[in-house]
């Protein structure tokens, strides 16, 4: 059974991710109501991700300096206030500002929550704690669009933002009321920034940042961007069939992720990382070779298993490698690498798809994952190895 803190934070991340996901289906449509172009609608989506990218390291340092509970509570309040601003936005410019502020709030909660888990969780159970936390994240992502689309139909495009605001209030309340805080590190801002800088320069953590970047380029670029376009334009699939392909892997991941956490703790980080990245690379490359709906479904089932297990390892390693007293700073840098992949992936692989070569796009994502597997080969770590020794591995 996960710790009490992890169970509470899983509820928090479920609500936060459900809020993000429930406004996702209506964002471009809401933007178009203000008369902006499709590019402007896309910029509204990107503004949230850019804000998260910028605030991840700041939120991590703030969590070390002030304690993560304060930062999580602050994040929930910011999400609530910014969602109200988005719901009442009189024009497109205010809507963009609201989305940027929402990105700050989301980053604050996510970074501080992960900081709390890796600080409080026993090292030999961290894989299972992280896996349980990720079930909340995946559940929120799965449920959010379903609720958001129907809420907009029953009300208007502002209605999902009002729901998101209410969730932000709940997240702020449970964070302050129920989460066991981690005492502030007592380090100055300068010491925390220097610690973050020295952590990034260690070979093991630098490798971890590359692994996170590769994973999120694949998720946002190959899965979210290329796969729907490939299914529609190359295979002639309907929207519902494409939805089935994406949904089946998400469902399989939810089912496998907790046993995967046990595997990460039992077998060790390195073997699961190397095997998981390599097998995920094979499945991503296989997408581009499929010619039927059934083939895509079969690959997605395998993808859900291998990518679901592999995805547990990077945040677990972030906990292993984070320096004592500066865990938030390390988590912020790790999350920044992932968010950079979220921004770069769709643009990079989408531009490859514009040439008409979907296979090349899938192969680029697969190549990044194979490179991540090679990096993992040089990370000599086990779940029960002392943390000081983990930090020295390469």
C-alpha positions in Angstrom: 0.0 0.0 0.0 1.4 3.4 -0.9 2.1 5.9 1.8 -0.6 8.3 3.0 1.2 11.3 1.4 1.4 9.5 -1.9 -2.3 8.6 -1.8 -3.3 12.2 -1.1 -1.0 13.6 -3.8 -2.4 11.0 -6.3 -5.8 12.6 -5.7 -4.3 16.0 -6.2 -2.6 15.1 -9.5 -5.7 13.4 -10.7 -7.7 16.6 -10.2 -5.0 18.7 -11.7 -4.5 16.6 -14.8 -8.2 16.2 -15.2 -8.6 20.0 -15.2 -5.8 20.4 -17.8 -7.4 17.7 -19.9 -11.0 18.8 -19.6 -10.2 22.3 -21.2 -8.0 20.7 -23.9 -10.8 19.8 -26.3 -12.3 23.3 -26.3 -9.2 25.5 -26.2 -8.8 26.0 -30.0 -12.5 26.5 -30.4 -12.6 29.0 -27.6 -9.7 30.9 -29.1 -11.5 31.0 -32.5 -14.5 32.7 -30.9 -12.3 35.7 -30.5 -11.7 35.8 -34.2 -8.0 34.6 -34.2 -6.4 32.4 -36.8 -5.6 28.7 -36.5 -2.1 29.7 -35.7 -3.4 31.9 -32.8 -5.4 29.0 -31.6 -2.3 26.8 -31.6 -0.3 29.5 -29.7 -2.9 29.4 -27.0 -2.1 25.7 -26.5 1.6 26.3 -26.6 1.6 29.2 -24.1 0.6 26.8 -21.3 3.5 24.4 -22.1 6.0 27.3 -22.4 4.9 28.6 -19.0 5.4 25.2 -17.4 8.8 24.9 -18.9 9.9 28.3 -17.5 8.5 27.7 -14.0 9.6 24.1 -13.4 13.1 25.0 -12.1 11.7 28.1 -10.2 9.1 26.0 -8.6 11.6 23.3 -7.6 13.9 25.9 -5.9 10.9 27.5 -4.2 9.8 24.1 -2.8 13.3 23.5 -1.4 13.4 27.0 0.1 9.8 27.2 1.5 8.7 23.6 1.8 6.6 21.8 -0.9 3.3 22.1 0.9 3.2 25.9 0.5 4.1 25.6 -3.2 1.5 23.0 -3.9 -1.2 25.1 -2.1 0.0 28.2 -4.0 -0.2 26.2 -7.3 -3.8 25.2 -6.6 -4.8 28.7 -5.9 -3.1 30.1 -9.0 -4.8 27.5 -11.1 -8.2 28.4 -9.6 -7.7 32.2 -10.1 -6.3 31.8 -13.6 -9.2 29.5 -14.6 -11.7 32.1 -13.5 -9.8 34.7 -15.5 -10.0 32.4 -18.6 -13.7 31.9 -18.1 -14.3 35.6 -17.9 -11.8 36.6 -20.6 -13.1 39.6 -22.6 -10.6 39.1 -25.4 -7.9 36.7 -26.8 -5.0 38.5 -25.1 -6.5 38.0 -21.6 -7.1 34.4 -22.5 -3.5 33.9 -23.3 -2.4 35.6 -20.1 -4.7 33.3 -18.2 -3.2 30.2 -19.8 0.3 31.3 -19.0 -0.7 31.8 -15.4 -2.3 28.4 -15.4 0.9 26.9 -16.6 2.8 28.5 -13.7 0.2 27.0 -11.2 0.3 23.5 -12.8 4.1 23.5 -12.7 4.2 24.6 -9.1 1.9 21.8 -8.0 3.5 19.1 -10.1 7.1 19.9 -9.1 6.3 20.2 -5.4 4.2 17.0 -5.3 7.0 15.0 -6.9 9.5 16.6 -4.5 7.3 15.4 -1.6 7.1 11.9 -2.9 10.8 11.4 -3.6 11.7 12.9 -0.3 9.3 10.9 1.9 9.3 7.6 0.0 11.7 4.8 1.1 14.3 4.3 -1.6 13.5 0.6 -2.0 9.8 1.5 -2.6 10.1 4.6 -4.7 9.2 2.8 -8.0 5.9 1.7 -6.5 5.2 5.1 -5.0 5.9 6.8 -8.3 3.8 4.3 -10.2 0.8 4.8 -7.9 1.2 8.6 -8.3 1.2 8.2 -12.1 -2.1 6.3 -12.0 -3.7 9.5 -10.8 -2.0 11.4 -13.6 -3.1 9.0 -16.3 -6.6 8.7 -14.9 -7.0 12.5 -15.0 -5.8 12.7 -18.6 -8.2 9.9 -19.6 -11.3 11.3 -17.8 -10.8 15.0 -18.5 -11.6 15.3 -22.2 -14.8 13.3 -21.7 -16.1 15.7 -19.1 -14.8 18.8 -20.7 -16.4 18.2 -24.1 -19.8 17.5 -22.6 -19.6 20.4 -20.1 -19.0 22.8 -23.1 -22.0 21.3 -24.9 -24.3 21.7 -21.8 -23.0 25.2 -21.1 -20.5 27.1 -23.2 -16.7 27.2 -23.8 -16.2 28.9 -20.4 -17.9 26.1 -18.5 -14.9 23.7 -18.4 -12.8 26.6 -17.0 -15.2 27.0 -14.1 -14.9 23.3 -13.3 -11.1 23.6 -13.5 -11.2 26.5 -11.1 -13.2 24.5 -8.6 -10.7 21.6 -8.9 -7.9 24.1 -8.2 -9.5 25.1 -4.9 -9.9 21.5 -3.9 -6.2 20.8 -4.7 -5.1 23.8 -2.7 -7.2 22.7 0.3 -6.1 19.0 0.4 -2.5 20.1 -0.1 -2.5 22.4 2.9 -4.8 20.4 5.1 -3.6 16.8 4.6 -0.1 16.6 3.1 2.7 16.0 5.5 5.2 18.7 4.6 8.9 18.4 4.0 10.9 20.9 6.1 12.5 23.7 4.2 16.2 22.9 3.4 17.5 26.1 5.0 19.7 26.7 2.1 20.0 30.1 0.4 18.7 30.7 -3.1 22.3 30.9 -4.3 23.1 27.6 -2.7 20.1 25.9 -4.2 20.8 27.2 -7.7 24.4 26.2 -7.5 23.3 22.7 -6.3 21.0 22.4 -9.2 23.7 23.4 -11.6 26.2 20.9 -10.2 23.6 18.2 -10.3 22.9 18.8 -14.0 26.6 18.5 -14.7 26.9 15.0 -13.2 26.9 12.4 -16.0 24.1 10.4 -14.5 21.7 13.3 -14.1 22.6 14.7 -17.5 21.8 11.3 -19.0 18.5 11.2 -17.1 17.6 14.6 -18.6 18.2 13.2 -22.1 16.0 10.2 -21.3 13.2 12.4 -20.1 13.5 14.6 -23.2 13.5 11.6 -25.5 10.4 10.1 -23.8 8.4 13.3 -24.1 9.4 14.0 -27.7 8.1 10.5 -28.5 4.8 11.0 -26.5 4.0 14.4 -27.9 5.5 14.1 -31.3 5.0 10.5 -32.4 2.0 9.5 -30.4 -0.1 12.6 -30.1 0.9 14.3 -33.4 2.0 11.7 -35.9 -0.1 8.7 -35.1 -3.5 10.5 -35.6 -2.3 12.0 -38.8 -0.9 8.7 -40.0 -4.1 6.8 -39.2 -6.3 9.4 -40.9 -4.2 10.3 -44.0 -2.4 7.1 -44.8 -4.8 4.4 -43.5 -8.1 6.2 -43.9 -9.2 5.6 -40.3 -12.1 7.4 -38.7 -11.8 9.7 -35.7 -13.4 7.0 -33.5 -10.9 4.4 -34.7 -8.0 6.7 -34.0 -9.4 7.4 -30.6 -9.5 3.6 -30.0 -5.9 3.2 -31.0 -4.8 5.9 -28.5 -7.2 4.8 -25.8 -6.2 1.1 -25.8 -2.6 1.9 -24.9 -3.6 4.3 -22.2 -5.9 1.6 -20.6 -3.2 -1.0 -20.8 -0.7 1.4 -19.2 -3.1 2.1 -16.3 -3.4 -1.7 -15.7 0.3 -2.4 -15.9 1.8 0.6 -14.1 1.6 -0.6 -10.5 3.1 -4.0 -11.2 5.7 -2.1 -13.2 6.5 -0.1 -10.1 7.2 -3.3 -8.2 9.4 -4.5 -11.1 11.5 -1.3 -11.0 12.0 -1.7 -7.2 12.7 -5.4 -7.4 14.9 -5.7 -10.5 16.5 -2.3 -10.4 16.3 0.9 -12.4 18.9 0.2 -15.1 17.7 -3.1 -16.5 14.1 -1.9 -16.7 15.1 1.4 -18.2 17.3 -0.2 -20.9 14.8 -2.9 -21.8 11.8 -0.6 -21.6 13.4 2.1 -23.8 14.6 -0.4 -26.4 11.2 -2.2 -26.6 9.3 1.1 -26.7 11.6 2.1 -29.6 10.6 -1.0 -31.5 6.9 -0.4 -31.0 7.1 3.2 -32.1 9.0 2.3 -35.3 6.4 -0.5 -35.9 3.6 2.1 -36.0 5.0 3.4 -39.3 5.0 -0.1 -40.8 1.3 -0.8 -40.1 -1.2 -0.9 -42.9 -4.4 -1.8 -41.1 -6.5 -0.7 -38.1 -6.0 -4.0 -36.4 -2.3 -3.7 -36.8 -2.2 -0.3 -35.1 -4.4 -1.7 -32.3 -2.0 -4.6 -31.7 1.0 -2.3 -31.6 -0.7 0.0 -29.2 -1.4 -2.8 -26.8 2.3 -3.7 -26.7 3.2 0.0 -26.5 1.0 0.4 -23.5 2.9 -2.4 -21.7 6.5 -1.5 -22.5 6.1 2.3 -22.4 4.1 2.2 -19.3 6.8 0.3 -17.4 9.6 2.3 -18.9 8.0 5.6 -18.0 8.2 4.8 -14.3 12.0 4.7 -14.3 12.9 8.3 -15.1 11.1 10.0 -12.2 12.3 7.2 -9.9 15.9 7.9 -10.9 15.3 11.6 -10.3 14.5 10.7 -6.7 17.6 8.5 -6.5 19.9 11.1 -7.9 18.5 14.3 -6.3 21.0 15.8 -3.8 19.8 16.0 -0.2 18.2 19.3 0.6 17.9 20.3 -3.0 15.4 17.6 -4.2 13.0 20.2 -5.5 15.7 21.8 -7.6 16.6 18.5 -9.2 12.9 17.7 -9.8 12.4 21.0 -11.5 15.3 20.4 -13.9 14.0 16.9 -14.7 10.5 18.2 -15.4 11.9 21.0 -17.5 13.6 18.5 -19.8 10.3 16.6 -20.2 8.4 19.8 -20.9 11.0 20.8 -23.5 10.3 17.5 -25.2 6.6 18.3 -25.2 7.2 21.5 -27.0 9.9 20.3 -29.4 8.3 16.9 -30.3 5.1 18.0 -32.2 7.0 20.8 -34.1 10.0 18.6 -35.0 8.1 15.4 -36.0 5.2 17.4 -37.5 7.6 19.1 -39.9 9.0 15.7 -40.9 5.4 14.5 -41.6 4.9 17.6 -43.8 7.3 16.0 -46.2 4.9 13.1 -46.4 7.3 10.7 -44.7 5.5 9.5 -41.6 7.8 6.5 -41.3 10.8 8.8 -40.9 9.1 10.6 -38.2 8.4 7.4 -36.2 11.9 6.3 -36.8 13.4 9.5 -35.5 11.4 9.1 -32.3 12.5 5.4 -32.1 16.1 6.5 -32.6 15.9 8.9 -29.7 14.6 6.1 -27.5 17.3 3.7 -28.5 19.9 6.4 -27.7 18.2 6.7 -24.3 18.6 2.9 -23.8 22.3 3.2 -24.6 22.6 6.0 -22.0 20.8 3.7 -19.5 23.5 1.0 -20.1 26.0 3.2 -18.3 23.8 4.0 -15.3 25.0 1.4 -12.8 22.3 1.5 -10.2 20.0 -0.8 -8.2 17.0 0.0 -6.1 18.7 -0.9 -2.9 22.1 0.7 -3.6 22.9 3.7 -1.3 21.9 7.0 -2.8 25.4 8.5 -2.5 26.7 5.7 -4.7 23.8 6.2 -7.1 24.8 9.8 -7.6 28.3 8.7 -8.7 27.2 6.2 -11.4 27.6 6.8 -15.0 
